[in-house]
Amino acid sequence: MIGAGAGATVAGLIRSSTGGYQDAWLLAAALCLGAAAVVLTISKPRPVARKAAPGSHAWARTTAQTKVTLSRLSIS
């Protein structure tokens, strides 16, 4: 909201001094290109390695348990 108000004010001042909006549009375009260039330099955050909570692996089956379950179901 501050940018919109400031942009309108600056555009009005430019129109008053030059008699047209062309310089205001060029300034706005230059600012947009500059903002796009800054955004392109932002990198993705790196994933944080986290330790598993105690007991959180209790649901996971071992390979041996899986083989026993599959053999009971007659699946090889």
mmCIF file of the N, C-alpha and C atoms, coordinates in Angstrom:
data_MODEL
# 
_entry.id   MODEL 
# 
loop_
_atom_site.group_PDB 
_atom_site.id 
_atom_site.type_symbol 
_atom_site.label_atom_id 
_atom_site.label_alt_id 
_atom_site.label_comp_id 
_atom_site.label_asym_id 
_atom_site.label_entity_id 
_atom_site.label_seq_id 
_atom_site.pdbx_PDB_ins_code 
_atom_site.Cartn_x 
_atom_site.Cartn_y 
_atom_site.Cartn_z 
_atom_site.occupancy 
_atom_site.B_iso_or_equiv 
_atom_site.pdbx_formal_charge 
_atom_site.auth_seq_id 
_atom_site.auth_comp_id 
_atom_site.auth_asym_id 
_atom_site.auth_atom_id 
_atom_site.pdbx_PDB_model_num 
ATOM 1   N N  . MET A 1 1  ? 0.827  -1.180  0.000   1.00 0.00 ? 1  MET A N  1 
ATOM 2   C CA . MET A 1 1  ? 0.000  0.000   0.000   1.00 0.00 ? 1  MET A CA 1 
ATOM 3   C C  . MET A 1 1  ? 0.883  1.260   0.000   1.00 0.00 ? 1  MET A C  1 
ATOM 4   N N  . ILE A 1 2  ? 1.981  1.180   0.692   1.00 0.00 ? 2  ILE A N  1 
ATOM 5   C CA . ILE A 1 2  ? 2.876  2.335   0.707   1.00 0.00 ? 2  ILE A CA 1 
ATOM 6   C C  . ILE A 1 2  ? 3.467  2.552   -0.678  1.00 0.00 ? 2  ILE A C  1 
ATOM 7   N N  . GLY A 1 3  ? 3.845  1.448   -1.343  1.00 0.00 ? 3  GLY A N  1 
ATOM 8   C CA . GLY A 1 3  ? 4.399  1.545   -2.690  1.00 0.00 ? 3  GLY A CA 1 
ATOM 9   C C  . GLY A 1 3  ? 3.408  2.116   -3.681  1.00 0.00 ? 3  GLY A C  1 
ATOM 10  N N  . ALA A 1 4  ? 2.136  1.728   -3.554  1.00 0.00 ? 4  ALA A N  1 
ATOM 11  C CA . ALA A 1 4  ? 1.113  2.244   -4.465  1.00 0.00 ? 4  ALA A CA 1 
ATOM 12  C C  . ALA A 1 4  ? 0.927  3.747   -4.267  1.00 0.00 ? 4  ALA A C  1 
ATOM 13  N N  . GLY A 1 5  ? 0.888  4.178   -3.026  1.00 0.00 ? 5  GLY A N  1 
ATOM 14  C CA . GLY A 1 5  ? 0.742  5.613   -2.752  1.00 0.00 ? 5  GLY A CA 1 
ATOM 15  C C  . GLY A 1 5  ? 1.953  6.403   -3.204  1.00 0.00 ? 5  GLY A C  1 
ATOM 16  N N  . ALA A 1 6  ? 3.139  5.863   -2.921  1.00 0.00 ? 6  ALA A N  1 
ATOM 17  C CA . ALA A 1 6  ? 4.360  6.552   -3.337  1.00 0.00 ? 6  ALA A CA 1 
ATOM 18  C C  . ALA A 1 6  ? 4.480  6.561   -4.851  1.00 0.00 ? 6  ALA A C  1 
ATOM 19  N N  . GLY A 1 7  ? 4.098  5.461   -5.501  1.00 0.00 ? 7  GLY A N  1 
ATOM 20  C CA . GLY A 1 7  ? 4.174  5.387   -6.956  1.00 0.00 ? 7  GLY A CA 1 
ATOM 21  C C  . GLY A 1 7  ? 3.262  6.404   -7.618  1.00 0.00 ? 7  GLY A C  1 
ATOM 22  N N  . ALA A 1 8  ? 2.050  6.534   -7.098  1.00 0.00 ? 8  ALA A N  1 
ATOM 23  C CA . ALA A 1 8  ? 1.116  7.512   -7.665  1.00 0.00 ? 8  ALA A CA 1 
ATOM 24  C C  . ALA A 1 8  ? 1.623  8.934   -7.456  1.00 0.00 ? 8  ALA A C  1 
ATOM 25  N N  . THR A 1 9  ? 2.185  9.195   -6.296  1.00 0.00 ? 9  THR A N  1 
ATOM 26  C CA . THR A 1 9  ? 2.712  10.531  -6.008  1.00 0.00 ? 9  THR A CA 1 
ATOM 27  C C  . THR A 1 9  ? 3.892  10.851  -6.913  1.00 0.00 ? 9  THR A C  1 
ATOM 28  N N  . VAL A 1 10 ? 4.810  9.909   -7.047  1.00 0.00 ? 10 VAL A N  1 
ATOM 29  C CA . VAL A 1 10 ? 5.983  10.132  -7.895  1.00 0.00 ? 10 VAL A CA 1 
ATOM 30  C C  . VAL A 1 10 ? 5.563  10.279  -9.352  1.00 0.00 ? 10 VAL A C  1 
ATOM 31  N N  . ALA A 1 11 ? 4.598  9.467   -9.798  1.00 0.00 ? 11 ALA A N  1 
ATOM 32  C CA . ALA A 1 11 ? 4.115  9.579   -11.169 1.00 0.00 ? 11 ALA A CA 1 
ATOM 33  C C  . ALA A 1 11 ? 3.482  10.956  -11.399 1.00 0.00 ? 11 ALA A C  1 
ATOM 34  N N  . GLY A 1 12 ? 2.745  11.454  -10.423 1.00 0.00 ? 12 GLY A N  1 
ATOM 35  C CA . GLY A 1 12 ? 2.158  12.793  -10.533 1.00 0.00 ? 12 GLY A CA 1 
ATOM 36  C C  . GLY A 1 12 ? 3.215  13.873  -10.600 1.00 0.00 ? 12 GLY A C  1 
ATOM 37  N N  . LEU A 1 13 ? 4.252  13.736  -9.785  1.00 0.00 ? 13 LEU A N  1 
ATOM 38  C CA . LEU A 1 13 ? 5.340  14.724  -9.804  1.00 0.00 ? 13 LEU A CA 1 
ATOM 39  C C  . LEU A 1 13 ? 6.074  14.695  -11.149 1.00 0.00 ? 13 LEU A C  1 
ATOM 40  N N  . ILE A 1 14 ? 6.287  13.494  -11.673 1.00 0.00 ? 14 ILE A N  1 
ATOM 41  C CA . ILE A 1 14 ? 6.954  13.379  -12.974 1.00 0.00 ? 14 ILE A CA 1 
ATOM 42  C C  . ILE A 1 14 ? 6.084  13.987  -14.068 1.00 0.00 ? 14 ILE A C  1 
ATOM 43  N N  . ARG A 1 15 ? 4.774  13.746  -14.023 1.00 0.00 ? 15 ARG A N  1 
ATOM 44  C CA . ARG A 1 15 ? 3.875  14.320  -15.025 1.00 0.00 ? 15 ARG A CA 1 
ATOM 45  C C  . ARG A 1 15 ? 3.857  15.840  -14.935 1.00 0.00 ? 15 ARG A C  1 
ATOM 46  N N  . SER A 1 16 ? 3.869  16.357  -13.707 1.00 0.00 ? 16 SER A N  1 
ATOM 47  C CA . SER A 1 16 ? 3.861  17.816  -13.534 1.00 0.00 ? 16 SER A CA 1 
ATOM 48  C C  . SER A 1 16 ? 5.134  18.449  -14.095 1.00 0.00 ? 16 SER A C  1 
ATOM 49  N N  . SER A 1 17 ? 6.253  17.770  -13.929 1.00 0.00 ? 17 SER A N  1 
ATOM 50  C CA . SER A 1 17 ? 7.507  18.365  -14.374 1.00 0.00 ? 17 SER A CA 1 
ATOM 51  C C  . SER A 1 17 ? 7.800  18.127  -15.858 1.00 0.00 ? 17 SER A C  1 
ATOM 52  N N  . THR A 1 18 ? 7.308  17.000  -16.408 1.00 0.00 ? 18 THR A N  1 
ATOM 53  C CA . THR A 1 18 ? 7.627  16.695  -17.813 1.00 0.00 ? 18 THR A CA 1 
ATOM 54  C C  . THR A 1 18 ? 6.434  16.850  -18.756 1.00 0.00 ? 18 THR A C  1 
ATOM 55  N N  . GLY A 1 19 ? 5.233  16.866  -18.210 1.00 0.00 ? 19 GLY A N  1 
ATOM 56  C CA . GLY A 1 19 ? 4.045  17.012  -19.039 1.00 0.00 ? 19 GLY A CA 1 
ATOM 57  C C  . GLY A 1 19 ? 3.488  15.690  -19.550 1.00 0.00 ? 19 GLY A C  1 
ATOM 58  N N  . GLY A 1 20 ? 4.057  14.581  -19.152 1.00 0.00 ? 20 GLY A N  1 
ATOM 59  C CA . GLY A 1 20 ? 3.557  13.277  -19.601 1.00 0.00 ? 20 GLY A CA 1 
ATOM 60  C C  . GLY A 1 20 ? 3.946  12.176  -18.630 1.00 0.00 ? 20 GLY A C  1 
ATOM 61  N N  . TYR A 1 21 ? 3.432  11.010  -18.909 1.00 0.00 ? 21 TYR A N  1 
ATOM 62  C CA . TYR A 1 21 ? 3.678  9.868   -18.032 1.00 0.00 ? 21 TYR A CA 1 
ATOM 63  C C  . TYR A 1 21 ? 4.767  8.921   -18.542 1.00 0.00 ? 21 TYR A C  1 
ATOM 64  N N  . GLN A 1 22 ? 5.361  9.212   -19.686 1.00 0.00 ? 22 GLN A N  1 
ATOM 65  C CA . GLN A 1 22 ? 6.330  8.291   -20.263 1.00 0.00 ? 22 GLN A CA 1 
ATOM 66  C C  . GLN A 1 22 ? 7.500  8.036   -19.321 1.00 0.00 ? 22 GLN A C  1 
ATOM 67  N N  . ASP A 1 23 ? 8.037  9.075   -18.724 1.00 0.00 ? 23 ASP A N  1 
ATOM 68  C CA . ASP A 1 23 ? 9.170  8.883   -17.801 1.00 0.00 ? 23 ASP A CA 1 
ATOM 69  C C  . ASP A 1 23 ? 8.755  8.100   -16.557 1.00 0.00 ? 23 ASP A C  1 
ATOM 70  N N  . ALA A 1 24 ? 7.516  8.289   -16.115 1.00 0.00 ? 24 ALA A N  1 
ATOM 71  C CA . ALA A 1 24 ? 7.025  7.540   -14.955 1.00 0.00 ? 24 ALA A CA 1 
ATOM 72  C C  . ALA A 1 24 ? 6.918  6.052   -15.295 1.00 0.00 ? 24 ALA A C  1 
ATOM 73  N N  . TRP A 1 25 ? 6.418  5.737   -16.494 1.00 0.00 ? 25 TRP A N  1 
ATOM 74  C CA . TRP A 1 25 ? 6.332  4.347   -16.927 1.00 0.00 ? 25 TRP A CA 1 
ATOM 75  C C  . TRP A 1 25 ? 7.716  3.729   -17.059 1.00 0.00 ? 25 TRP A C  1 
ATOM 76  N N  . LEU A 1 26 ? 8.651  4.463   -17.595 1.00 0.00 ? 26 LEU A N  1 
ATOM 77  C CA . LEU A 1 26 ? 10.015 3.946   -17.735 1.00 0.00 ? 26 LEU A CA 1 
ATOM 78  C C  . LEU A 1 26 ? 10.646 3.688   -16.370 1.00 0.00 ? 26 LEU A C  1 
ATOM 79  N N  . LEU A 1 27 ? 10.401 4.595   -15.428 1.00 0.00 ? 27 LEU A N  1 
ATOM 80  C CA . LEU A 1 27 ? 10.911 4.397   -14.066 1.00 0.00 ? 27 LEU A CA 1 
ATOM 81  C C  . LEU A 1 27 ? 10.280 3.157   -13.436 1.00 0.00 ? 27 LEU A C  1 
ATOM 82  N N  . ALA A 1 28 ? 8.964  3.004   -13.603 1.00 0.00 ? 28 ALA A N  1 
ATOM 83  C CA . ALA A 1 28 ? 8.282  1.834   -13.041 1.00 0.00 ? 28 ALA A CA 1 
ATOM 84  C C  . ALA A 1 28 ? 8.811  0.546   -13.669 1.00 0.00 ? 28 ALA A C  1 
ATOM 85  N N  . ALA A 1 29 ? 9.041  0.559   -14.970 1.00 0.00 ? 29 ALA A N  1 
ATOM 86  C CA . ALA A 1 29 ? 9.580  -0.624  -15.648 1.00 0.00 ? 29 ALA A CA 1 
ATOM 87  C C  . ALA A 1 29 ? 10.977 -0.955  -15.140 1.00 0.00 ? 29 ALA A C  1 
ATOM 88  N N  . ALA A 1 30 ? 11.804 0.053   -14.963 1.00 0.00 ? 30 ALA A N  1 
ATOM 89  C CA . ALA A 1 30 ? 13.162 -0.168  -14.463 1.00 0.00 ? 30 ALA A CA 1 
ATOM 90  C C  . ALA A 1 30 ? 13.130 -0.738  -13.044 1.00 0.00 ? 30 ALA A C  1 
ATOM 91  N N  . LEU A 1 31 ? 12.234 -0.235  -12.215 1.00 0.00 ? 31 LEU A N  1 
ATOM 92  C CA . LEU A 1 31 ? 12.124 -0.753  -10.848 1.00 0.00 ? 31 LEU A CA 1 
ATOM 93  C C  . LEU A 1 31 ? 11.637 -2.200  -10.845 1.00 0.00 ? 31 LEU A C  1 
ATOM 94  N N  . CYS A 1 32 ? 10.706 -2.526  -11.741 1.00 0.00 ? 32 CYS A N  1 
ATOM 95  C CA . CYS A 1 32 ? 10.225 -3.915  -11.839 1.00 0.00 ? 32 CYS A CA 1 
ATOM 96  C C  . CYS A 1 32 ? 11.336 -4.856  -12.295 1.00 0.00 ? 32 CYS A C  1 
ATOM 97  N N  . LEU A 1 33 ? 12.107 -4.443  -13.270 1.00 0.00 ? 33 LEU A N  1 
ATOM 98  C CA . LEU A 1 33 ? 13.224 -5.273  -13.727 1.00 0.00 ? 33 LEU A CA 1 
ATOM 99  C C  . LEU A 1 33 ? 14.267 -5.458  -12.626 1.00 0.00 ? 33 LEU A C  1 
ATOM 100 N N  . GLY A 1 34 ? 14.523 -4.387  -11.879 1.00 0.00 ? 34 GLY A N  1 
ATOM 101 C CA . GLY A 1 34 ? 15.463 -4.490  -10.759 1.00 0.00 ? 34 GLY A CA 1 
ATOM 102 C C  . GLY A 1 34 ? 14.955 -5.448  -9.689  1.00 0.00 ? 34 GLY A C  1 
ATOM 103 N N  . ALA A 1 35 ? 13.643 -5.376  -9.389  1.00 0.00 ? 35 ALA A N  1 
ATOM 104 C CA . ALA A 1 35 ? 13.060 -6.286  -8.400  1.00 0.00 ? 35 ALA A CA 1 
ATOM 105 C C  . ALA A 1 35 ? 13.130 -7.731  -8.883  1.00 0.00 ? 35 ALA A C  1 
ATOM 106 N N  . ALA A 1 36 ? 12.879 -7.950  -10.181 1.00 0.00 ? 36 ALA A N  1 
ATOM 107 C CA . ALA A 1 36 ? 12.964 -9.305  -10.730 1.00 0.00 ? 36 ALA A CA 1 
ATOM 108 C C  . ALA A 1 36 ? 14.388 -9.837  -10.636 1.00 0.00 ? 36 ALA A C  1 
ATOM 109 N N  . ALA A 1 37 ? 15.362 -8.996  -10.877 1.00 0.00 ? 37 ALA A N  1 
ATOM 110 C CA . ALA A 1 37 ? 16.763 -9.421  -10.776 1.00 0.00 ? 37 ALA A CA 1 
ATOM 111 C C  . ALA A 1 37 ? 17.111 -9.804  -9.340  1.00 0.00 ? 37 ALA A C  1 
ATOM 112 N N  . VAL A 1 38 ? 16.604 -9.049  -8.386  1.00 0.00 ? 38 VAL A N  1 
ATOM 113 C CA . VAL A 1 38 ? 16.868 -9.361  -6.978  1.00 0.00 ? 38 VAL A CA 1 
ATOM 114 C C  . VAL A 1 38 ? 16.204 -10.679 -6.598  1.00 0.00 ? 38 VAL A C  1 
ATOM 115 N N  . VAL A 1 39 ? 14.973 -10.904 -7.056  1.00 0.00 ? 39 VAL A N  1 
ATOM 116 C CA . VAL A 1 39 ? 14.266 -12.139 -6.740  1.00 0.00 ? 39 VAL A CA 1 
ATOM 117 C C  . VAL A 1 39 ? 14.999 -13.351 -7.296  1.00 0.00 ? 39 VAL A C  1 
ATOM 118 N N  . LEU A 1 40 ? 15.584 -13.218 -8.470  1.00 0.00 ? 40 LEU A N  1 
ATOM 119 C CA . LEU A 1 40 ? 16.300 -14.344 -9.071  1.00 0.00 ? 40 LEU A CA 1 
ATOM 120 C C  . LEU A 1 40 ? 17.546 -14.737 -8.283  1.00 0.00 ? 40 LEU A C  1 
ATOM 121 N N  . THR A 1 41 ? 18.050 -13.860 -7.447  1.00 0.00 ? 41 THR A N  1 
ATOM 122 C CA . THR A 1 41 ? 19.237 -14.186 -6.645  1.00 0.00 ? 41 THR A CA 1 
ATOM 123 C C  . THR A 1 41 ? 18.888 -14.918 -5.355  1.00 0.00 ? 41 THR A C  1 
ATOM 124 N N  . ILE A 1 42 ? 17.612 -15.025 -5.029  1.00 0.00 ? 42 ILE A N  1 
ATOM 125 C CA . ILE A 1 42 ? 17.202 -15.704 -3.802  1.00 0.00 ? 42 ILE A CA 1 
ATOM 126 C C  . ILE A 1 42 ? 17.323 -17.204 -4.013  1.00 0.00 ? 42 ILE A C  1 
ATOM 127 N N  . SER A 1 43 ? 18.005 -17.870 -3.104  1.00 0.00 ? 43 SER A N  1 
ATOM 128 C CA . SER A 1 43 ? 18.177 -19.317 -3.231  1.00 0.00 ? 43 SER A CA 1 
ATOM 129 C C  . SER A 1 43 ? 17.163 -20.040 -2.354  1.00 0.00 ? 43 SER A C  1 
ATOM 130 N N  . LYS A 1 44 ? 16.920 -21.312 -2.712  1.00 0.00 ? 44 LYS A N  1 
ATOM 131 C CA . LYS A 1 44 ? 16.008 -22.126 -1.924  1.00 0.00 ? 44 LYS A CA 1 
ATOM 132 C C  . LYS A 1 44 ? 16.674 -22.470 -0.603  1.00 0.00 ? 44 LYS A C  1 
ATOM 133 N N  . PRO A 1 45 ? 15.893 -22.556 0.473   1.00 0.00 ? 45 PRO A N  1 
ATOM 134 C CA . PRO A 1 45 ? 16.501 -22.955 1.748   1.00 0.00 ? 45 PRO A CA 1 
ATOM 135 C C  . PRO A 1 45 ? 16.937 -24.411 1.692   1.00 0.00 ? 45 PRO A C  1 
ATOM 136 N N  . ARG A 1 46 ? 18.033 -24.694 2.331   1.00 0.00 ? 46 ARG A N  1 
ATOM 137 C CA . ARG A 1 46 ? 18.538 -26.066 2.370   1.00 0.00 ? 46 ARG A CA 1 
ATOM 138 C C  . ARG A 1 46 ? 17.723 -26.877 3.366   1.00 0.00 ? 46 ARG A C  1 
ATOM 139 N N  . PRO A 1 47 ? 17.455 -28.138 3.045   1.00 0.00 ? 47 PRO A N  1 
ATOM 140 C CA . PRO A 1 47 ? 16.715 -28.969 4.001   1.00 0.00 ? 47 PRO A CA 1 
ATOM 141 C C  . PRO A 1 47 ? 17.553 -29.193 5.259   1.00 0.00 ? 47 PRO A C  1 
ATOM 142 N N  . VAL A 1 48 ? 16.878 -29.174 6.369   1.00 0.00 ? 48 VAL A N  1 
ATOM 143 C CA . VAL A 1 48 ? 17.554 -29.355 7.653   1.00 0.00 ? 48 VAL A CA 1 
ATOM 144 C C  . VAL A 1 48 ? 17.493 -30.825 8.031   1.00 0.00 ? 48 VAL A C  1 
ATOM 145 N N  . ALA A 1 49 ? 18.645 -31.396 8.340   1.00 0.00 ? 49 ALA A N  1 
ATOM 146 C CA . ALA A 1 49 ? 18.683 -32.787 8.796   1.00 0.00 ? 49 ALA A CA 1 
ATOM 147 C C  . ALA A 1 49 ? 18.160 -32.839 10.224  1.00 0.00 ? 49 ALA A C  1 
ATOM 148 N N  . ARG A 1 50 ? 17.187 -33.686 10.431  1.00 0.00 ? 50 ARG A N  1 
ATOM 149 C CA . ARG A 1 50 ? 16.592 -33.787 11.761  1.00 0.00 ? 50 ARG A CA 1 
ATOM 150 C C  . ARG A 1 50 ? 16.714 -35.217 12.258  1.00 0.00 ? 50 ARG A C  1 
ATOM 151 N N  . LYS A 1 51 ? 16.916 -35.348 13.536  1.00 0.00 ? 51 LYS A N  1 
ATOM 152 C CA . LYS A 1 51 ? 16.974 -36.671 14.142  1.00 0.00 ? 51 LYS A CA 1 
ATOM 153 C C  . LYS A 1 51 ? 15.547 -37.165 14.363  1.00 0.00 ? 51 LYS A C  1 
ATOM 154 N N  . ALA A 1 52 ? 15.360 -38.451 14.205  1.00 0.00 ? 52 ALA A N  1 
ATOM 155 C CA . ALA A 1 52 ? 14.046 -39.039 14.443  1.00 0.00 ? 52 ALA A CA 1 
ATOM 156 C C  . ALA A 1 52 ? 13.750 -39.025 15.936  1.00 0.00 ? 52 ALA A C  1 
ATOM 157 N N  . ALA A 1 53 ? 12.506 -38.836 16.250  1.00 0.00 ? 53 ALA A N  1 
ATOM 158 C CA . ALA A 1 53 ? 12.103 -38.847 17.650  1.00 0.00 ? 53 ALA A CA 1 
ATOM 159 C C  . ALA A 1 53 ? 12.222 -40.274 18.180  1.00 0.00 ? 53 ALA A C  1 
ATOM 160 N N  . PRO A 1 54 ? 12.533 -40.423 19.455  1.00 0.00 ? 54 PRO A N  1 
ATOM 161 C CA . PRO A 1 54 ? 12.650 -41.762 20.025  1.00 0.00 ? 54 PRO A CA 1 
ATOM 162 C C  . PRO A 1 54 ? 11.342 -42.538 19.829  1.00 0.00 ? 54 PRO A C  1 
ATOM 163 N N  . GLY A 1 55 ? 11.466 -43.757 19.315  1.00 0.00 ? 55 GLY A N  1 
ATOM 164 C CA . GLY A 1 55 ? 10.293 -44.598 19.115  1.00 0.00 ? 55 GLY A CA 1 
ATOM 165 C C  . GLY A 1 55 ? 9.546  -44.326 17.816  1.00 0.00 ? 55 GLY A C  1 
ATOM 166 N N  . SER A 1 56 ? 9.965  -43.347 17.039  1.00 0.00 ? 56 SER A N  1 
ATOM 167 C CA . SER A 1 56 ? 9.237  -43.030 15.811  1.00 0.00 ? 56 SER A CA 1 
ATOM 168 C C  . SER A 1 56 ? 9.444  -44.080 14.740  1.00 0.00 ? 56 SER A C  1 
ATOM 169 N N  . HIS A 1 57 ? 10.483 -44.873 14.869  1.00 0.00 ? 57 HIS A N  1 
ATOM 170 C CA . HIS A 1 57 ? 10.752 -45.928 13.887  1.00 0.00 ? 57 HIS A CA 1 
ATOM 171 C C  . HIS A 1 57 ? 10.064 -47.234 14.257  1.00 0.00 ? 57 HIS A C  1 
ATOM 172 N N  . ALA A 1 58 ? 9.270  -47.234 15.294  1.00 0.00 ? 58 ALA A N  1 
ATOM 173 C CA . ALA A 1 58 ? 8.642  -48.467 15.755  1.00 0.00 ? 58 ALA A CA 1 
ATOM 174 C C  . ALA A 1 58 ? 7.678  -49.037 14.724  1.00 0.00 ? 58 ALA A C  1 
ATOM 175 N N  . TRP A 1 59 ? 7.111  -48.233 13.890  1.00 0.00 ? 59 TRP A N  1 
ATOM 176 C CA . TRP A 1 59 ? 6.173  -48.695 12.876  1.00 0.00 ? 59 TRP A CA 1 
ATOM 177 C C  . TRP A 1 59 ? 6.870  -49.389 11.707  1.00 0.00 ? 59 TRP A C  1 
ATOM 178 N N  . ALA A 1 60 ? 8.152  -49.109 11.527  1.00 0.00 ? 60 ALA A N  1 
ATOM 179 C CA . ALA A 1 60 ? 8.883  -49.634 10.376  1.00 0.00 ? 60 ALA A CA 1 
ATOM 180 C C  . ALA A 1 60 ? 9.175  -51.117 10.580  1.00 0.00 ? 60 ALA A C  1 
ATOM 181 N N  . ARG A 1 61 ? 8.964  -51.892 9.524   1.00 0.00 ? 61 ARG A N  1 
ATOM 182 C CA . ARG A 1 61 ? 9.242  -53.325 9.591   1.00 0.00 ? 61 ARG A CA 1 
ATOM 183 C C  . ARG A 1 61 ? 10.648 -53.590 9.075   1.00 0.00 ? 61 ARG A C  1 
ATOM 184 N N  . THR A 1 62 ? 11.248 -54.590 9.630   1.00 0.00 ? 62 THR A N  1 
ATOM 185 C CA . THR A 1 62 ? 12.548 -55.010 9.106   1.00 0.00 ? 62 THR A CA 1 
ATOM 186 C C  . THR A 1 62 ? 12.311 -55.894 7.885   1.00 0.00 ? 62 THR A C  1 
ATOM 187 N N  . THR A 1 63 ? 13.349 -56.124 7.137   1.00 0.00 ? 63 THR A N  1 
ATOM 188 C CA . THR A 1 63 ? 13.245 -56.981 5.955   1.00 0.00 ? 63 THR A CA 1 
ATOM 189 C C  . THR A 1 63 ? 12.802 -58.383 6.344   1.00 0.00 ? 63 THR A C  1 
ATOM 190 N N  . ALA A 1 64 ? 13.310 -58.907 7.450   1.00 0.00 ? 64 ALA A N  1 
ATOM 191 C CA . ALA A 1 64 ? 12.944 -60.254 7.900   1.00 0.00 ? 64 ALA A CA 1 
ATOM 192 C C  . ALA A 1 64 ? 11.460 -60.318 8.240   1.00 0.00 ? 64 ALA A C  1 
ATOM 193 N N  . GLN A 1 65 ? 10.928 -59.308 8.908   1.00 0.00 ? 65 GLN A N  1 
ATOM 194 C CA . GLN A 1 65 ? 9.512  -59.304 9.254   1.00 0.00 ? 65 GLN A CA 1 
ATOM 195 C C  . GLN A 1 65 ? 8.648  -59.257 8.000   1.00 0.00 ? 65 GLN A C  1 
ATOM 196 N N  . THR A 1 66 ? 9.086  -58.507 7.009   1.00 0.00 ? 66 THR A N  1 
ATOM 197 C CA . THR A 1 66 ? 8.338  -58.408 5.759   1.00 0.00 ? 66 THR A CA 1 
ATOM 198 C C  . THR A 1 66 ? 8.321  -59.750 5.047   1.00 0.00 ? 66 THR A C  1 
ATOM 199 N N  . LYS A 1 67 ? 9.461  -60.472 5.027   1.00 0.00 ? 67 LYS A N  1 
ATOM 200 C CA . LYS A 1 67 ? 9.523  -61.782 4.387   1.00 0.00 ? 67 LYS A CA 1 
ATOM 201 C C  . LYS A 1 67 ? 8.605  -62.770 5.085   1.00 0.00 ? 67 LYS A C  1 
ATOM 202 N N  . VAL A 1 68 ? 8.540  -62.717 6.404   1.00 0.00 ? 68 VAL A N  1 
ATOM 203 C CA . VAL A 1 68 ? 7.655  -63.618 7.147   1.00 0.00 ? 68 VAL A CA 1 
ATOM 204 C C  . VAL A 1 68 ? 6.209  -63.324 6.791   1.00 0.00 ? 68 VAL A C  1 
ATOM 205 N N  . THR A 1 69 ? 5.835  -62.091 6.748   1.00 0.00 ? 69 THR A N  1 
ATOM 206 C CA . THR A 1 69 ? 4.465  -61.717 6.408   1.00 0.00 ? 69 THR A CA 1 
ATOM 207 C C  . THR A 1 69 ? 4.118  -62.153 5.004   1.00 0.00 ? 69 THR A C  1 
ATOM 208 N N  . LEU A 1 70 ? 5.033  -61.943 4.049   1.00 0.00 ? 70 LEU A N  1 
ATOM 209 C CA . LEU A 1 70 ? 4.778  -62.349 2.675   1.00 0.00 ? 70 LEU A CA 1 
ATOM 210 C C  . LEU A 1 70 ? 4.680  -63.862 2.539   1.00 0.00 ? 70 LEU A C  1 
ATOM 211 N N  . SER A 1 71 ? 5.490  -64.616 3.315   1.00 0.00 ? 71 SER A N  1 
ATOM 212 C CA . SER A 1 71 ? 5.432  -66.069 3.210   1.00 0.00 ? 71 SER A CA 1 
ATOM 213 C C  . SER A 1 71 ? 4.120  -66.581 3.797   1.00 0.00 ? 71 SER A C  1 
ATOM 214 N N  . ARG A 1 72 ? 3.590  -65.937 4.799   1.00 0.00 ? 72 ARG A N  1 
ATOM 215 C CA . ARG A 1 72 ? 2.295  -66.352 5.360   1.00 0.00 ? 72 ARG A CA 1 
ATOM 216 C C  . ARG A 1 72 ? 1.177  -66.106 4.355   1.00 0.00 ? 72 ARG A C  1 
ATOM 217 N N  . LEU A 1 73 ? 1.351  -65.108 3.517   1.00 0.00 ? 73 LEU A N  1 
ATOM 218 C CA . LEU A 1 73 ? 0.335  -64.789 2.521   1.00 0.00 ? 73 LEU A CA 1 
ATOM 219 C C  . LEU A 1 73 ? 0.582  -65.532 1.223   1.00 0.00 ? 73 LEU A C  1 
ATOM 220 N N  . SER A 1 74 ? 1.592  -66.365 1.200   1.00 0.00 ? 74 SER A N  1 
ATOM 221 C CA . SER A 1 74 ? 2.000  -67.144 0.005   1.00 0.00 ? 74 SER A CA 1 
ATOM 222 C C  . SER A 1 74 ? 2.403  -66.196 -1.125  1.00 0.00 ? 74 SER A C  1 
ATOM 223 N N  . ILE A 1 75 ? 3.036  -65.123 -0.791  1.00 0.00 ? 75 ILE A N  1 
ATOM 224 C CA . ILE A 1 75 ? 3.560  -64.198 -1.787  1.00 0.00 ? 75 ILE A CA 1 
ATOM 225 C C  . ILE A 1 75 ? 5.069  -64.259 -1.722  1.00 0.00 ? 75 ILE A C  1 
ATOM 226 N N  . SER A 1 76 ? 5.704  -64.425 -2.849  1.00 0.00 ? 76 SER A N  1 
ATOM 227 C CA . SER A 1 76 ? 7.156  -64.480 -2.822  1.00 0.00 ? 76 SER A CA 1 
ATOM 228 C C  . SER A 1 76 ? 7.747  -63.273 -3.501  1.00 0.00 ? 76 SER A C  1 
# 
